[in-house]
Every structure is written in C-alpha cells, then in structure tokens.
C-alpha cells in the first residue's frame, strides 16, 4: 500500500551532525586496541583504536581505520606490516597513554618486536600480526586491511569501550 500522507505523519528527524553520529555510534560497544608499526626511520609508532574488526576468515583479513589528520597516518600508510594488540581489562592505562599525545609511549608496558617487526604487547587478550594488504580512502579516515600472518590469544577479559567510557565485559548471558 502506497499512502502519500504516511510520509508526513512521521516525526521530523534531527539534523544529522557529526556529533549526533558520534553519539549514536558510541552506543555500539567495541574492544580497544593499540595498533603499532615501524616507520620509515625505524621508530616504533602506536595508537589506541577501537575501529578494529574482523573482515574475512579465508583469506584471514582484519581491518581498522585511522583519521586523516592523525600525526601517525604517514607511518601507517608506508608500513608493510602492523600489529593489532587487543587490550585486556588490566591495560586501560596503556590505552589512555597511546590515545594521548605523550612522547615515549613505548616506555610503559612489556613491548617486544613481533615476528614482522611491529611492536607487540605482552598480556593482551589477542595480538594479530599483519601484512598491509591494502588501504583506501573512507571519508575523513583511511581504511587499512591487513592479512593476518600470525596471532596469539589469551583467555583474559578484553577491555571494552562504549558511550565514551571504558567498561568491564560483564557476565556471560
């Protein structure tokens, strides 16, 4: 049934603004990661990201995105490999550190070079070491797709982020 008056009976929607979109996206709970690479000068680069997701099981692919105005964009854009360190609940302080503009971010935490050079953090819920398969423009972000070459996982509770706050995972339903 096509009722032309039905459209006018719907309530007006609020204007779609970046703030409204951010608030609505914040309703979705995510894990928290520190994504790392080695830049062209051989320096360790890392940042906190919650844009991580699995993409494909065969081939094994993951993805994450980075704001175009990030100071780390050039390093990740040139990197052939990166690591996604899925943080455990106990690593909330490292998440805050890598989300800040602090210098010497790697001075805290048990870091080591991964199999392909990118820094890997001990004690994580999971670590995915990846070869950069592709990157593509995605609005105000660059989307990175990585082929998983190596992974580690641990049964520790992951750190969760939702509505602008860190959260504990909670009970299994």
C-alpha positions in Angstrom: 0.0 0.0 0.0 1.4 3.4 -1.0 0.0 6.1 1.1 1.3 9.6 0.2 0.1 11.0 3.5 2.1 8.4 5.5 5.3 10.3 5.0 4.0 13.5 6.5 2.8 11.6 9.6 6.4 10.5 10.5 8.1 12.7 13.1 10.8 15.0 11.9 14.3 13.6 12.3 17.1 15.7 13.9 19.7 17.0 11.6 22.5 14.5 11.0 25.5 16.2 12.5 29.0 14.7 13.3 28.2 15.0 17.0 24.9 13.1 16.7 26.5 10.4 14.6 29.4 10.1 17.1 26.9 9.8 20.0 24.8 7.1 18.2 28.0 5.1 17.2 29.0 5.3 20.8 26.1 3.1 21.7 27.9 0.2 20.0 30.4 -1.4 22.4 33.8 -2.2 21.0 37.1 -3.7 22.0 40.1 -1.5 22.5 43.4 -2.0 20.6 46.8 -0.5 20.3 47.8 -0.7 16.6 51.5 -0.5 16.0 54.0 -0.3 13.2 57.6 0.7 12.4 58.0 4.0 10.5 60.5 4.6 7.6 63.1 5.8 10.2 62.8 2.6 12.2 60.9 4.2 15.0 58.0 2.4 16.8 54.6 4.0 16.2 51.4 3.2 18.1 48.0 4.5 18.8 44.8 3.5 20.5 42.0 2.5 18.1 38.6 0.9 18.6 37.8 0.8 14.8 39.2 -2.8 14.6 37.2 -5.6 13.1 37.5 -9.0 11.6 36.9 -9.0 7.8 37.4 -12.4 6.4 38.3 -15.9 7.6 39.6 -17.1 4.3 41.8 -15.4 3.5 42.4 -14.2 7.1 41.8 -10.4 6.9 41.2 -7.7 9.5 40.6 -4.0 9.2 40.9 -0.8 11.1 40.7 2.9 10.2 42.7 6.0 11.1 41.7 9.7 10.9 43.3 11.5 8.0 44.5 14.2 10.4 46.4 11.8 12.6 50.1 12.5 13.1 50.7 8.8 12.6 49.0 8.5 9.2 52.2 8.7 7.1 53.8 6.0 9.2 51.0 3.5 8.8 50.5 4.4 5.1 54.1 3.4 4.3 54.3 0.4 6.7 54.3 -3.1 5.1 53.3 -4.7 8.4 51.3 -3.7 11.5 50.2 -5.4 14.7 46.8 -5.1 16.4 47.1 -5.6 20.2 43.7 -6.3 21.6 43.9 -4.9 25.1 42.9 -6.7 28.3 41.0 -5.0 31.1 44.2 -4.6 33.1 45.7 -2.5 30.3 43.4 0.5 30.5 46.3 2.8 31.5 48.2 1.9 28.3 45.1 2.6 26.3 44.9 6.1 27.7 48.7 6.6 27.2 48.5 5.6 23.5 45.4 7.8 23.0 47.3 10.8 24.2 50.0 13.0 22.5 52.5 11.8 25.1 56.0 11.2 24.0 57.9 7.9 24.6 54.6 5.9 24.6 56.5 2.6 24.5 58.4 3.5 27.8 55.5 1.8 29.6 54.4 -1.8 29.1 56.1 -5.1 28.2 56.8 -4.5 24.5 58.8 -6.6 22.1 59.4 -6.7 18.4 56.9 -9.0 16.7 57.7 -11.6 14.0 57.5 -9.0 11.3 58.9 -6.0 13.2 55.8 -4.2 14.6 55.7 -3.8 18.4 53.7 -6.5 20.2 52.4 -6.1 23.8 52.5 -9.0 26.2 49.4 -9.7 28.3 46.9 -8.8 25.6 43.6 -10.6 25.0 44.8 -11.2 21.4 47.5 -10.0 19.0 47.2 -10.0 15.3 50.4 -9.5 13.3 49.5 -8.5 9.7 50.9 -7.6 6.3 49.3 -4.5 5.0 47.1 -5.9 2.2 45.5 -2.5 1.1 44.4 0.9 2.2 41.7 3.0 0.8 40.0 6.4 1.3 37.0 6.3 3.5 35.7 9.8 4.1 37.8 11.5 6.8 39.6 8.2 7.5 42.0 5.8 5.8 40.9 2.2 6.0 43.6 -0.4 6.4 43.1 -4.0 5.5 45.7 -6.5 6.9 46.3 -10.1 6.1 46.8 -11.9 9.4 50.2 -13.7 9.3 50.4 -14.6 13.0 48.2 -14.4 16.0 48.2 -15.1 19.8 45.2 -15.1 22.1 44.7 -15.4 25.8 41.6 -16.1 27.9 41.9 -12.8 29.8 38.9 -10.4 29.7 39.2 -7.8 27.0 38.9 -4.0 27.6 35.6 -2.7 26.3 34.7 0.9 25.2 31.1 2.2 25.0 29.5 5.6 25.1 32.8 7.4 25.7 33.8 5.2 28.7 35.9 2.1 29.4 33.8 -0.8 30.6 34.3 -4.2 32.1 33.0 -7.1 30.0 30.4 -8.3 32.4 28.6 -11.6 32.9 28.1 -14.2 30.1 24.4 -14.4 29.2 
